[in-house]
Amino acid sequence: MSGTKRENIKIGSKVMVVQKQNQRSGKLTEGIVQKILTKSSNHHHGIKVMLKDGTVGRVKEIIIKNLDE
């Protein structure tokens, strides 16, 4: 699932993000969403989130929508 719509991303979702310094290479980092940083309902480069380990990046792929479900 694409990470361009805010409604698709929930706190606790398992996602793949691209960090600012990895945008050119496209290297993705996996993690659990702790905080959603983008306020708009969608963003063409992906919704910006903070992962539980403190990593900030834009969501490129949603692996599991919500781990609690």
C-alpha positions in Angstrom: 0.0 0.0 0.0 1.2 3.5 -0.9 2.2 6.0 1.8 0.9 9.1 0.1 -2.5 9.3 2.0 -2.5 10.2 5.6 -5.7 8.2 6.3 -3.8 5.0 5.4 -1.1 5.5 8.1 -1.9 4.9 11.8 0.3 5.1 14.9 1.7 1.6 15.3 1.7 0.8 11.6 4.8 -1.1 10.2 6.1 0.9 7.3 9.1 1.4 5.0 10.4 5.0 4.9 13.1 6.8 2.9 15.2 9.2 5.0 16.2 12.6 3.5 19.8 11.6 3.0 18.8 8.4 1.2 16.3 10.0 -1.3 18.8 9.7 -4.2 19.7 6.1 -3.5 16.2 5.1 -2.5 17.4 3.1 0.5 14.4 2.2 2.7 14.3 1.8 6.4 11.7 -0.4 8.2 10.0 0.6 11.4 6.9 1.3 13.5 5.2 4.7 13.3 5.4 6.6 16.5 4.2 10.0 15.2 2.7 11.4 12.0 4.4 14.7 11.1 2.7 15.7 7.9 -0.5 17.7 8.6 -2.0 17.6 5.1 -4.3 14.7 4.0 -1.9 13.6 1.2 1.6 14.3 0.0 2.9 13.1 -3.4 6.4 12.1 -2.0 4.9 10.3 1.0 3.6 11.2 4.4 6.4 12.2 6.8 6.5 10.2 10.0 8.8 9.6 13.0 9.5 5.9 13.8 9.8 4.5 17.3 13.6 4.6 17.0 13.6 8.3 16.2 14.1 8.0 12.5 12.3 10.6 10.4 11.3 9.9 6.8 8.6 9.7 4.2 6.5 6.6 3.9 7.0 4.7 0.7 5.2 1.5 1.6 2.9 0.3 4.3 3.7 -3.2 5.4 1.1 -3.7 8.1 -1.6 -1.0 8.5 -1.9 -1.5 12.3 -0.1 -4.0 14.4 -2.9 -4.0 17.0 -5.5 -5.3 14.5 
